[in-house]
Amino acid sequence: MTDEYQGADALEFCLRLARAHAAIVRRLDAVLGGHHGLSFGDLMLLHNLARAPGGKLRRVDLADRQGLTASGVTRTLLPMEKTGWVARLTDERDARVGFAAITPAGNDLLDNALRTARETCADLLRHAPPDQLATLTAVLGNILGPAA
């Protein structure tokens, strides 16, 4: 197989992946927004916090995991702080370091929203054979790297 042919296949995969990502986000935004009042990005943020040690992350680390800038994560966190889903914490040793932490209300919301998200994702992928999902999950993991 030539490099040009492999490059064409790789490009086609990336183009389809980008379109699939957009379709998935649109669907999850609509379903999660209608049922729980949050976006897919909000769900990802709560999920990242819930999986972190102690339910908290430095804001810069959260921005990295979300694929946002520091100011982008701050804009995302502000309404979530007002609703009580996350809390802003400071480091006792360094006041310049800010943390975001999931609250009990945020955990409750996340638990309910994850059920909805799982059902929606299962519906989106209903025609995908399980062995293909495992392979594609591994491919995506390779793209994201070991930190994912």
PyMOL commands that set and color helices and strands:
alter all, ss='L'
color gray80, all
select helices_A, chain A and resi 3-36+40-51+53-55+59-66+70-83+104-124+130-144
alter helices_A, ss='H'
color red, helices_A
select strands_A, chain A and resi 56-58+86-90+98-102
alter strands_A, ss='S'
color yellow, strands_A
deselect
rebuild
show_as cartoon
